[in-house]
Amino acid sequence: MTVTLRVVLDQLVSATHPDLAMASRGLAAALAETAPSGCAVEAIAPAGTLPAIAGVAPGRRLPLGRRETAAAWQLGVVAGVGGGMIHSPTLLAPLVRHDRVHDHDQTVVTLWDLRAWEAPDELPRAVAMAERGLLRRAARHADAVIVPTHAMAERLEVYARFGERIRVIAGAQPDGFAVPTDADARRRELKLPAGYLVMAGGTAASDGLAAGFRAAAPTGLDVVVIDVPEGQEEGVSALATSSGVAADRVHARSGLDQGDRAAVLGAAAVLLATGLRAAWPWRVVEAMALGTPVVAVDTDVHREVVLDGGLVVPEAGLEDALVDALADGSLTGDAGRLRVLGRDRSRAFSWAGAAERVWQVHADL
């Protein structure tokens, strides 16, 4: 008898965020590759085009599109979904009362950040309300909730009572994440200078860009800011100017695909991670995987994820740490200490490793 793990892949039909789509694809593929003997992986997806993933059966397609499916599931209307072992790489799942003991139904969801609770003003009102509503349903009906760090697990308990149902499974960089062969051409297309450091985020206080700009100002290097929310480019430039970095030294970019992002991060002198959120730090892990030196502001998430793979310092120490990292990063190849440490640390994160732990969670349930 085959045991089937059914994975919610709404993000691959209609992504609400590219990182969630990447995580969904990476985890689904890894679940198929690491499936124990006698186990299979099947998709649950709304109407629309679902990309093929090796080893993942198309499964049951839902009659509604993603938006309509999400609205129905938020209300507990899950007709046509079916039961069994259900795993969602996000909070969106068919969360209803079920019998795990007698019917062997189980539902596990994943939460990547706590913005909807700790910084709701950064999200559209409807999105924040939907996230909070889904977490309330998960608290009532999910058999387990996965978060990527222990720091987030501790903070989650403030917003919902999960007790022993919380599991910690880290995220990872995209499979095969590497500097593309056409990296130089990509950077020219993006109109980037020869030497620069990278930050990520926008004008929200929890992005921490102002502190990063102040630390970068004395270096004389240009600053490339990626993941800038659409429409905040001018605000980022204004923030840089008020923090001591001339506007012509700032290059705000949004919507970079995986190849462009790897080209940008791979050539950066340093990734300066200034985010203060309780969220999985996608760019930090990507930078470490490429051997780009990382300087991160001291938060519980950065301490846990970066560990010894970069420099984690209080905000007041960013400038000195940046100087040290730039000196170390000037060494090419594998000579730089931070390059080596970052690559070594990044090996702790993989979708294959995450998938093995997901299988174990479902087996334990």
Buried (B, 14 or more C-beta within 10 A) or exposed (E): EEBBBBBBBBBBBBBBEBBBBBBBBBBBBBBBBBBEEEBBBBBBBBBBEBEEBEBBEEBEBBEBBBEEBBEBBBEEEBEEBEBBBBBBBBBBBBBBEBEEEEEEBBBBBBBBBBBBBBBBEBBEEEBBBBBBBBBBBBBEBBBBBBBBBBBBBEBBEEBBEBEEBBBBBBBBBBEEBBBBEEBEEBBEEBEBEEEBBBBBBBBBEBBBBBBBBBBBBEBEBBBBBBBBBEEBBEBBBBBBBEBEBEEEBBBBBBEBEBBBBBBBBBBBBBBBBBBBBBBBBBBBBBBBBBBBBBBBBBBBBBEBBBEEBBBBBEBEBBBEBBBBBBEBBEBEEEEBBBBBBBBEBBEBBBBBBBBBBBBEBBEEB
